[in-house]
Amino acid sequence: MMVGCLSYYASNVDMAYHHFYIAMMFSRLMDILGHYYLEKKKPAIMHGNIEGLFFGLIYDTLGLLMYFGYRQELRYDLEDLVEERFEELEETRLAQIKKLESEMKKEK
């Protein structure tokens, strides 16, 4: 539905591409500010990685479209995969911590 709305907007509003361009630049600015102030890291674009600018725009646009309803089944599948991966990483991290603790006890 959202894609249909965007298609209608793009075909019936003069200079619609300017609005999309402004939205892309705004999302990129928010991405940079979010990385810098919230995560305290520099985004890839700040490291001189020109591909980061291109793929960042695609990522931001797809994220926005999915937020508004585009390909919801894909969004939910991706969220499930990410959650599973985080659980695996957490289990691995906890196992490593236990291993280090046991090694430290043996050294004492």
N, C-alpha and C positions, 0 to 999 in steps of 0.2 A: 504494500500500500504506500509506504513512504517513497519508494522508488517511483511509483506512478505519480505521486504528488510532485516530486522533484522534476520528473520529466515534463509534466504539465507546466510547471513554473518556468522551466528553462525554455519551453517552446512558446509561451504566451506572454512573457514579461520582457520588455526591451532591456537590454544590457544585463540580463540575468547572470551572465558569466562574470560580471564585475562583483556581484553579490557572492557568488561562489568563491571567487578569488579572495575577497575580503574575509570570508568565513575560513578559508584555508590558512591565510596569513594569521588570523586571530588564533586559530587552533594551534598553529606552530608556535606562536608567541607564548600561549598558555603552557604548551609542552616544555618550552625552554625554561620558563619561570618555575614550573612545577619541579623540573629536575634540579634547578639551581637552589631554590629556596626550601623545598620540602625534602628532597632526597639528599641535598648537599653534594650533588655530583654534577659534573658537566655532561650535557647531552652529547651524543656522537658528533653532531654538527659543529660543536665547538672544538673538536679535535682535528678539524680540517678534512673531515670525511664528507665529501660532496654527495656520496651515495646516501648518507644519512638524511640529507635534506629531501631527496627524492622519495626514499622509502618511508621517511617520517610523514610526509604529506599523505601518502597512500594509507599508511597505518591510521593516521588521525581521521581521514575521511571514512575508511571502512569501520572504524570504531564508532564514529558518529552515526553512520547508517545503521549499524547493528543495534545501537542504542535505541533508535527510533523504529525498529521492527524489521529491518532487512535481514533475511536468512537467519531467523531465530533458531532454527534447529542446529545450524552450524555454530552459532554463538553458544548454545547450551552444551554442545559436544566439546567445544574448545574449553569452556569453563570446567567441565568434568575432567578433561585430560590434564588441565593445569592443576586442579585440586588433587588428583591422583599423584601427579609428579611431586607436588609439595609434600604430600604425605610420605612418599618414598624417601625424599631428601631428609625429612625430619627423622624418620626411622634410622637412616644411615648416620645422621649426625648424632643421634642419641647412642647408637652402637659404638661410634668412635669415642664418644665421651666416656662411656663405661670402660672401654678398652684402655684408654689413657689412665683412667682412675685406678684400674687394677694394676697396670704397669707401675704407677707411682707407688702403690702400696707395697709391691714386691721389692722396689728399690729401697724402701725404708727398712 
